[in-house]
Amino acid sequence: MQEWDLSEEFPIETIKKSAELGFGGLFVSHDYGGLALPRHDGSVIFEALSQGCVTTASYITIHNMVNAMIDTFGTVEQREKYCTDLSSMEKIASYCLTEPGSGSDAAALVTSAKKEGSKYIVNGSKAFISGAGVTDLLVAMVRTGGKGPKGVSALVIDTDTPGISYGKKEKKIGWNNQPTCVVNFDDVEVPCENLLGAEGQGFNLAMHGLNGAGSISPLVV
């Protein structure tokens, strides 16, 4: 842990190797390569992992949160496309809620997703995103409607989509072996089929994620 932190190394191969033990899909159904564990069991696992490296364990909680959100709220097509690869950690994921202006207040976010035909055009920025610049997939909370929580939706976005860019890696006191930076969306085109849940359901999805897999993160500190 100390060597990783001093060298600011994100131990991606070690993280992916943990998938051999099922740590990429702890709460995901067996159909998509997961272990379908209850939250208590996941808490025990992350508490143990944090004794080795708290920063790495925390990232794995985030990856599991994203995978579980897609498994819970996604369509069959979305689960087949993403969950199996996330459970095996063939792909790894980031959760995009926090913004420069509104922090983690999901009801106040301003990143926009305007529907044009069969796609959404996403513009805005997310801040302090764990794994940003390395991960393959984002679950991003965006504004598809008016102000307040009912205007928020969730999109699954592949990071190789044109228009996504990243800011400088944040300088932190510790926690350096987990990259954290701004994610920028500049006219990013996302297929409407990548909408997670229904339009306007994003606030509830965000809270579900944070109250479920995300609530385990403090246990690793």
C-alpha positions in Angstrom: 0.0 0.0 0.0 2.7 2.5 0.9 4.7 1.8 -2.2 1.6 2.2 -4.4 0.8 5.5 -2.6 4.3 6.9 -2.9 4.6 6.1 -6.6 0.9 7.1 -7.3 0.4 3.7 -9.0 -3.2 2.6 -9.6 -2.7 -1.2 -9.2 -5.0 -2.1 -12.1 -3.7 -5.6 -12.6 -4.0 -6.4 -8.9 -7.5 -5.0 -8.9 -8.5 -7.1 -11.9 -7.0 -10.2 -10.3 -9.4 -9.8 -7.4 -12.2 -10.6 -9.9 -11.0 -14.2 -9.8 -12.4 -14.3 -6.3 -15.7 -12.7 -7.4 -14.8 -9.2 -6.2 -15.9 -7.5 -9.4 -19.6 -8.5 -8.9 -20.2 -9.0 -5.2 -23.9 -7.9 -5.4 -24.7 -8.9 -9.0 -26.8 -11.8 -9.9 -25.3 -15.2 -10.8 -26.6 -14.8 -14.4 -24.0 -12.1 -15.0 -21.0 -13.5 -13.2 -21.8 -12.1 -9.8 -21.9 -13.6 -6.3 -25.3 -12.1 -5.3 -24.1 -11.5 -1.8 -26.0 -9.6 0.9 -24.6 -6.2 1.9 -23.4 -7.5 5.3 -21.1 -10.1 3.5 -19.8 -7.4 1.2 -19.0 -5.2 4.3 -16.9 -8.0 5.8 -15.0 -8.5 2.6 -14.2 -4.8 2.2 -13.2 -4.4 5.8 -10.7 -7.2 5.3 -9.4 -5.8 2.0 -8.9 -2.4 3.6 -6.4 -3.9 6.0 -4.2 -4.4 2.9 -4.9 -1.2 1.0 -7.7 1.1 2.0 -7.5 3.1 -1.3 -7.8 0.1 -3.5 -10.6 -1.4 -1.4 -12.5 1.9 -1.7 -12.2 1.9 -5.5 -13.5 -1.7 -5.6 -16.6 -0.6 -3.7 -17.3 2.0 -6.4 -16.9 -0.5 -9.2 -19.3 -2.8 -7.4 -21.8 0.0 -6.9 -21.9 0.7 -10.6 -22.2 -3.0 -11.5 -25.0 -3.5 -9.0 -26.9 -0.4 -10.3 -26.8 -1.7 -13.9 -27.9 -5.2 -12.7 -30.7 -3.7 -10.6 -32.1 -1.0 -12.9 -30.8 -2.0 -16.3 -32.6 -3.7 -19.2 -31.7 -7.2 -20.1 -29.7 -5.9 -23.0 -27.7 -3.5 -20.7 -27.0 -6.2 -18.2 -25.8 -8.6 -20.9 -23.7 -5.9 -22.5 -22.0 -4.6 -19.3 -22.5 -6.7 -16.2 -20.6 -9.8 -17.2 -17.6 -7.8 -18.3 -17.8 -5.7 -15.1 -18.0 -8.8 -12.9 -14.9 -10.3 -14.5 -13.3 -6.9 -14.5 -12.6 -7.2 -18.1 -14.0 -3.6 -17.9 -13.9 -1.4 -14.8 -16.2 1.5 -14.0 -16.5 4.9 -12.4 -19.5 6.6 -10.8 -20.1 10.2 -11.9 -22.2 12.3 -9.6 -20.1 15.1 -8.0 -19.8 18.4 -9.9 -17.6 21.5 -9.5 -20.5 23.7 -8.6 -23.0 21.5 -6.8 -20.7 19.0 -5.1 -22.6 15.7 -4.5 -26.0 17.3 -4.3 -27.7 15.1 -6.9 -30.8 17.3 -7.0 -28.7 20.4 -8.0 -26.4 19.0 -10.7 -26.3 20.8 -14.0 -24.5 18.4 -16.5 -27.1 18.3 -19.3 -28.3 15.6 -21.5 -30.5 16.8 -24.3 -32.4 14.3 -26.3 -32.0 14.5 -30.1 -33.6 11.7 -32.0 -32.1 8.4 -30.8 -29.4 9.9 -28.7 -28.6 12.2 -25.8 -26.1 15.1 -26.2 -24.2 15.4 -22.9 -22.4 18.6 -21.8 -20.9 19.5 -18.5 -18.3 18.3 -16.0 -17.9 15.9 -13.1 -15.4 16.4 -10.3 -13.3 14.1 -8.0 -14.2 11.0 -10.0 -12.4 7.9 -8.8 -10.6 5.9 -11.5 -11.2 8.6 -14.1 -8.9 8.4 -17.1 -8.4 4.7 -16.5 -11.9 3.1 -16.3 -13.8 1.8 -19.3 -17.3 2.8 -18.3 -19.2 5.6 -16.5 -22.5 5.8 -14.9 -23.3 9.5 -15.0 -26.1 11.5 -13.4 -27.3 14.1 -15.8 -30.1 16.6 -16.2 -32.7 15.6 -18.8 -35.5 17.7 -17.4 -36.2 20.8 -15.2 -34.7 21.8 -11.9 -34.7 19.5 -8.8 -34.5 15.8 -8.4 -37.2 14.9 -10.9 -35.1 16.3 -13.7 -32.2 14.0 -13.1 -31.5 10.8 -15.1 -28.7 8.2 -15.3 -26.7 7.3 -18.4 -24.3 4.5 -19.0 -21.4 6.0 -21.0 -18.5 4.1 -22.6 -15.3 6.1 -22.0 -14.1 5.8 -25.6 -17.0 7.9 -26.7 -15.8 11.0 -28.6 -16.0 14.3 -26.6 -14.9 12.9 -23.2 -11.8 14.4 -21.7 -10.1 14.5 -18.3 -8.6 17.2 -16.1 -5.3 16.9 -14.3 -5.0 14.3 -11.6 -5.9 15.8 -8.2 -3.1 16.3 -5.7 -4.1 14.6 -2.5 -2.7 14.0 1.0 -2.6 10.2 0.8 -5.1 8.2 -1.4 -2.6 8.7 -4.3 -2.8 5.3 -5.8 -6.4 5.9 -6.9 -6.6 8.5 -9.7 -9.1 11.2 -9.1 -9.9 13.9 -11.6 -12.5 16.0 -13.5 -14.4 14.3 -16.3 -15.5 16.7 -19.1 -18.4 16.0 -21.5 -18.3 18.1 -24.7 -21.2 17.3 -27.0 -20.9 13.6 -26.1 -23.4 11.5 -28.0 -24.9 8.7 -26.0 -27.5 6.3 -27.4 -30.9 6.5 -25.8 -30.7 2.8 -25.1 -28.0 3.7 -22.6 -30.5 5.4 -20.3 -30.5 3.5 -17.0 -34.0 3.2 -15.6 -36.5 5.8 -16.7 -36.1 9.5 -17.4 -36.4 11.4 -14.2 -35.4 8.4 -12.1 -31.7 9.3 -11.8 -32.0 10.9 -8.3 -33.5 7.7 -6.9 -30.9 5.6 -8.6 -28.1 7.8 -7.2 -29.5 7.5 -3.7 -29.9 3.7 -4.1 -26.3 3.4 -5.2 -24.9 5.4 -2.4 -27.2 3.8 0.2 -26.3 0.3 -1.0 -22.9 -0.6 -2.3 -21.7 3.0 -1.8 -22.5 3.0 1.9 -19.9 0.3 2.4 -17.1 2.8 1.4 -16.8 4.4 4.8 -16.2 0.9 6.3 -12.8 0.7 4.6 -11.5 3.9 6.0 
